[in-house]
Amino acid sequence: MLMRHARLIPLLLLLAAPPPALAETFEQQLPNGLRVIVREDKRAPTVVHMVWYRAGSMDETNGRTGVAHVLEHMMFKGTPSAGPGEFNRRVAAAGGRDNAFTSRDYTAYFQQVPRHQLAEMMQLEADRMRHLTLDRDEFAQELRVVMEERRLRTDDQPQSLLFEQLTAIAFQAHPYRVPIIGWMNDLENLAPADARAWYDNWYAPNNAYVVVVGDIDHQAVFALASQHYGPLPARPLPVRKPQDEPPQLGTRRLTVKAPAELPLLMMAYKVPVIRNVDQDVDPYALEILAAVLAGHDGARLSTNLVRRQRLAVEAEVSYDATARGPGLFYLQGSPSEGRTVSELEAGLRAEIAAVRQNAVTVNELARAKAQLIAGQIYKLDSMFEQAMEIGQLEAVGIPYTQNRHLIEKLQEVTAEQVQAVARKYFDDQQLTVGELDPQPLPSAVRAPAAAAQR
């Protein structure tokens, strides 16, 4: 008993401490609409430079799914002044690293380089923001790369396949139902004109913002941004029409049959995400609930379902409180040998029911808060993570200046509020259930055939 209290003391001290002081952050908007956000962090002579576009897979249209991700690939295929691959070569020559990523909500590009190379990175990014070359042969080659990526990461991965199918059924009207990488049939029929239209529609300074974190002076960054990004003209943007998800009227179920070693269960409940940092309560309580259930090795699912009951090989929870679209709270796991998916589903439901009936303990609440808040604090150790957080918050409509308040809101969550969200959202009306029915693996199919031939 004394040891448990001793372990809790550091967690309570973390919760009692005020939120950490952030490095000073500055912002300026250019006449063409481009926002430039700069955080001065002098701990190392490097800089992270990121360009974020407010356009992701949720902005695609039917028949052209995957175009956001394909265009991300094409952004490295050159402009009239910098040929295919030259962008990467120049970043490497500067002693830096670069990459890009596409999500449902945004597309972003980054470089991390020595601070004196920032001007060159801005010049390269500004060049491809307006002057991208979409060569037909390069497009065909990159499209094959993306289709192979889809085969390797989704079609041949049973867990990814189940997640994709589950999401497509959980959402019927909202574009979150579409996979970020796109449907294979759409990729097979995608044309350079589709990528050009996407680029012309969304890649404009008035639909983008630049985030710079590192050992730099903000006024110098603003001057560089004005020099390189300032001449780019603003353009009219497409009108985004609301695509709200209609109310779900009961449990939806699906089964995916695919080669796999183990069965897999996924349960997805419709839940809210943060829309108003100050007024919302439930998303923060849901974050705490996720941490109590599966935030660490001693959390409820691992303790009860995996070790005590030996009902599951593994059991996990996933929830993201920040998104442009609606939220899902996922519970998933694989049953232990001799146990069934139905038994595992009953076990997961029982864990939610336990929170409904008895709330969470003081120790659980403190540990969940400490874990989540520590995760936020640890981001400050990395320039890249700081830039990522600024960019991601802005992408979903949350001002980066609200970061400190997000931590405060987590600190304020009560056990009663966690119990309230468990009672409010975890009912069959909002539930979609997916089951992976494992089929024989290719090697397991070939082995008996080979034995029969012998």
Residue pairs with C-beta under 8 A, 6 or more apart in sequence:
4 363
8 363
8 366
8 367
10 370
11 366
11 367
11 369
11 370
12 366
12 370
14 370
14 373
14 374
15 366
15 369
15 370
15 373
15 411
19 404
19 407
19 408
20 377
20 380
22 39
22 380
22 403
22 404
23 39
23 40
23 41
23 213
23 380
23 386
24 39
24 40
25 37
25 38
25 39
25 40
25 390
25 400
25 401
26 37
26 38
26 39
26 40
26 218
26 222
27 35
27 36
27 37
27 38
28 35
28 36
28 222
28 225
29 35
29 36
30 36
30 205
30 225
30 226
30 229
30 230
31 230
32 205
32 206
32 229
32 230
32 232
32 233
32 234
33 204
33 205
33 206
33 207
33 234
34 205
34 206
34 208
34 209
34 210
34 225
34 229
34 230
34 232
35 209
35 210
36 209
36 210
36 212
36 221
36 222
36 225
36 229
37 209
37 210
37 211
37 212
37 390
37 394
37 400
38 211
38 212
38 213
38 216
38 218
38 221
38 222
39 211
39 212
39 213
39 386
39 387
39 390
40 214
40 215
40 216
40 217
40 218
41 213
41 214
41 215
41 383
41 386
42 215
43 215
43 383
44 214
44 215
44 383
45 114
45 115
45 215
46 112
46 113
46 114
46 115
46 214
46 215
46 383
47 112
47 113
47 114
47 115
47 117
47 118
47 212
47 213
47 214
47 215
47 216
47 383
48 110
48 111
48 112
48 211
48 212
48 213
48 214
48 383
48 384
48 386
48 387
49 110
49 111
49 112
49 113
49 118
49 121
49 122
49 125
49 210
49 211
49 212
50 108
50 109
50 110
50 210
50 211
50 212
50 387
50 388
50 391
51 108
51 109
51 110
51 125
51 129
51 208
51 209
51 210
52 106
52 107
52 108
52 208
52 209
52 210
52 211
52 391
52 394
52 395
53 106
53 107
53 108
53 202
53 203
53 207
53 208
54 105
54 106
54 202
54 207
54 208
54 395
55 68
55 106
55 107
55 198
55 201
55 202
55 203
55 207
56 68
56 102
56 103
56 104
56 105
56 106
56 107
56 180
56 324
57 65
57 66
57 68
57 69
57 102
57 103
57 104
57 175
57 178
57 179
57 180
57 182
58 104
58 105
58 174
58 175
58 176
58 178
58 324
58 325
59 68
59 175
59 202
59 238
59 240
60 66
60 67
60 68
60 175
60 178
60 182
60 198
63 186
63 189
64 186
64 190
64 194
64 198
65 178
65 179
65 182
65 183
65 186
65 187
66 146
66 150
66 179
66 180
66 181
66 182
66 183
66 186
66 187
66 190
67 182
67 190
67 194
67 195
67 198
68 102
68 107
68 180
68 198
69 102
69 146
69 180
69 181
69 182
70 139
70 142
70 143
70 146
70 182
70 187
70 190
70 195
71 107
71 195
71 198
71 199
71 203
72 100
72 101
72 102
72 107
72 109
73 142
73 145
73 146
74 132
74 134
74 138
74 139
74 142
74 195
75 100
75 109
75 128
75 132
76 84
76 85
76 87
76 88
76 100
77 84
77 85
77 132
77 133
77 134
77 135
77 138
77 139
77 142
78 84
78 85
78 86
78 87
78 132
78 133
78 135
78 138
79 127
79 128
79 131
79 132
79 133
80 131
80 133
81 127
81 131
82 90
82 124
82 127
82 128
84 135
84 138
87 98
87 124
87 128
88 98
90 120
90 124
91 97
91 98
91 111
91 113
91 121
91 124
94 113
94 114
94 117
94 120
94 121
95 113
95 114
95 117
96 111
96 112
96 113
96 114
96 117
96 121
97 111
97 112
98 109
98 110
98 111
98 112
99 109
99 110
100 107
100 108
100 109
100 110
101 107
101 108
102 180
103 180
103 395
104 175
104 176
104 180
104 323
104 324
104 325
105 323
105 324
105 325
105 395
105 396
106 391
106 392
106 395
108 391
108 395
109 125
110 384
110 387
111 121
111 125
112 383
112 384
113 120
113 121
115 214
115 215
115 216
118 212
118 214
118 216
118 221
118 224
119 224
119 227
119 228
122 210
122 224
122 225
122 227
122 228
122 229
123 228
125 210
125 228
125 229
126 228
126 229
126 231
126 232
129 203
129 204
129 205
129 208
129 229
129 232
130 203
130 232
130 233
132 199
132 203
134 192
134 195
134 196
134 199
136 192
139 192
139 195
143 187
143 190
146 181
146 182
146 187
147 184
147 187
147 188
149 181
150 181
150 182
150 184
150 187
153 160
153 181
154 160
154 161
154 164
154 179
154 181
155 161
155 184
158 256
158 258
158 259
158 260
158 264
158 436
158 438
159 260
159 264
159 436
161 256
161 258
161 436
162 256
162 258
162 264
162 266
162 434
162 435
162 436
163 266
163 434
164 179
165 254
165 256
165 434
166 254
166 266
166 268
166 432
166 434
167 176
167 177
167 179
167 268
167 328
168 177
168 178
168 179
169 177
169 252
169 254
169 432
169 434
170 177
170 252
170 268
170 270
170 328
170 432
171 177
171 245
171 326
172 245
172 246
173 243
173 244
173 245
173 246
174 243
174 244
174 245
174 325
174 326
175 243
175 325
176 325
176 326
181 187
182 190
200 235
201 237
201 238
202 237
202 238
204 232
204 233
204 234
204 235
204 237
205 229
205 232
205 233
205 234
206 234
206 235
206 237
207 237
209 391
209 394
210 225
210 229
211 387
211 390
211 391
212 221
212 387
213 383
213 384
213 386
213 387
213 390
214 383
245 270
245 326
248 270
248 429
248 430
248 432
249 429
250 428
250 429
251 428
251 429
251 431
251 432
251 433
252 431
252 432
252 433
253 432
253 433
253 434
253 435
254 432
254 433
254 434
254 435
255 434
255 435
255 436
255 437
256 434
256 435
256 436
256 437
257 437
257 439
258 436
258 437
258 438
258 439
259 438
259 439
259 440
259 441
259 442
260 436
260 438
260 439
260 441
261 438
261 441
262 313
262 334
262 335
262 438
263 334
263 335
263 341
263 435
263 436
263 437
263 438
264 332
264 333
264 334
264 435
264 436
264 438
265 332
265 333
265 334
265 335
265 341
265 344
265 345
265 348
265 433
265 434
265 435
265 436
266 330
266 331
266 332
266 433
266 434
266 435
266 436
267 330
267 331
267 332
267 345
267 348
267 431
267 432
267 433
267 434
268 328
268 329
268 330
268 431
268 432
268 433
268 434
269 328
269 329
269 425
269 426
269 430
269 431
270 326
270 327
270 328
270 425
270 430
271 282
271 283
271 286
271 319
271 327
271 328
271 329
271 421
271 425
271 430
272 280
272 282
272 283
272 286
272 326
272 327
272 425
273 283
273 320
273 321
273 322
273 323
273 325
273 326
273 327
273 396
274 280
274 283
274 284
274 321
274 322
274 396
274 398
274 406
275 397
277 398
277 402
277 405
277 406
277 409
278 405
280 409
281 409
281 413
281 417
282 417
282 420
282 421
282 424
282 425
283 321
283 327
284 321
284 409
284 410
284 412
284 413
284 417
285 413
285 417
285 418
285 420
285 421
286 319
286 321
286 329
286 421
286 425
287 319
287 321
287 372
287 410
287 413
288 360
288 365
288 368
288 369
288 372
288 410
288 413
288 418
289 319
289 355
289 360
289 418
289 421
289 422
290 317
290 318
290 319
290 329
291 299
291 367
291 368
291 369
291 371
291 372
292 299
292 300
292 355
292 360
292 364
292 365
292 368
292 418
293 299
293 300
293 301
293 317
293 331
293 351
293 355
294 300
294 301
294 302
294 315
294 316
294 317
295 317
295 367
295 368
295 371
295 372
296 302
296 367
296 371
300 351
300 354
300 364
301 312
301 315
301 316
301 317
301 331
301 333
301 348
301 351
302 315
304 347
304 351
305 311
305 312
305 315
305 333
305 344
305 347
305 348
305 351
306 312
306 313
306 314
306 315
309 347
310 336
310 339
311 335
311 336
311 339
311 343
311 344
311 347
312 333
312 334
312 335
312 336
312 339
312 344
312 347
313 333
313 334
313 335
313 336
314 333
314 334
315 331
315 332
315 333
315 344
315 347
315 348
316 330
316 331
316 332
316 333
317 329
317 330
317 331
317 332
318 329
318 330
318 332
319 327
319 328
319 329
319 330
320 327
321 327
322 392
322 393
322 396
322 398
323 396
324 395
324 396
324 397
329 425
329 426
331 348
331 352
333 344
333 348
334 344
335 341
335 343
335 344
341 435
345 433
352 422
352 426
355 418
355 419
355 422
356 419
356 422
356 423
356 426
359 415
359 416
359 418
359 419
360 368
360 415
360 418
360 419
361 415
362 415
365 413
365 414
365 415
365 418
369 410
369 411
369 413
372 410
373 407
373 410
373 411
376 403
376 406
376 407
378 385
379 385
379 386
379 388
379 389
380 386
389 400
389 403
390 400
390 403
393 399
393 400
393 402
393 403
394 400
398 406
